[in-house]
Amino acid sequence: MSRRCELTGKGPMTGNNSSHANNKTKRRYLPNLQDVSLQSETLGRAIKLRITAAALRSVDHRGGLDAYLAKAKDGELSDNALKIKKEIAKAQAANA
């Protein structure tokens, strides 16, 4: 399981630890990943994703998972999230 957000694509970053004596050692900054179940109104079911806390706030801000995926760029999304985006688009086209 990779340490990458399924919605934003955010992954580990690198930097330095800096001691009091200003010695530098390499370190990794890991994203704040959470396992969440988000409800899709179009599909009528819950979807399990591994996303960052910042992405979860963005989903709430945009008005839910369906609205977030509609505006999200395909390059940022994981394969699982792309599949869900296509299912939602197909269901919305069928309902219209």
N, C-alpha and C positions, 0 to 999 in steps of 0.2 A: 504494500500500500504506500503510494508515494505521498510526500508531504507537500501537496499542491492543492489549492482550492479548485473545486470543480466548476465554479461559476466565473471567477475572476482570473484564474491562472496564476495567482500569486504563490510563489514558492520560497524556499530558503534563500537568504542573502548572506554575504560574508562581510566580515569586518575585523576589527582588532580589539582585544582586551587591552586596556592600558593600566598598568600598575601605578602605584604612588611614585615609583622611581622612573616612570614613563617607559618601562619595558613593554614591548608590543608582542602579543601572541595572537595567532589567527583564531577566529571563532565563527560560529554560524548563528544567525538570527532566524529562528523558525517562526512560521506564521501561526497565528492563534486558530488552529483548526478545531471545529466542532462537528460532531455527528448529529445531524438534525433531520427531522421529518417535516417536509413542507407540503401543504395541502394545495393541490391543483384544482381550481374551481371548474375548469373546462373538462378535465378528465374525471373529476369526482373521486379522486383517491389521493392518498399520501405518498410522497416520493422521498426516499432516503438519500441524502447527499452529505458529503464531507466538505464543508465550506468554512471560510474564515468568519470571525465575528463581524468584521467590517462588511462583508458580503451579505450577511444576515440583516444588518441594518439597512443596506441598500435595497434588499428585497422588500422589506417593510416600507421603505420610503417610496418605492415605485408602485406599491399597491398589490403586492403578492407575487408569487412565482411566475404566473402566466405573463404578467405585464413586464417583469424583469427579463424573462427569456425572449420576449418579442423584440426588445430593444437591444439585447446583448449581441456583441460581435461573435461570429462563429469561430474565429481564431482563438478567442479566449476560453471558450467552453471546452469541457472534457467530452470524450466520446459519449459517455452516458448522458450528459446534459444536452448534447446535440440531438440525441435520439429522442429525449423527452420533448425538446423544442419542436421537432418535426411532428411528433404525435399530437401536441397541442395545436399546431397550425392545421393539421389534417382534421382534427375534431372541430375546430372553429369553422373551417370551410364547409364541413358537412352540416353544421348547425345553421349556417347562414343561407 
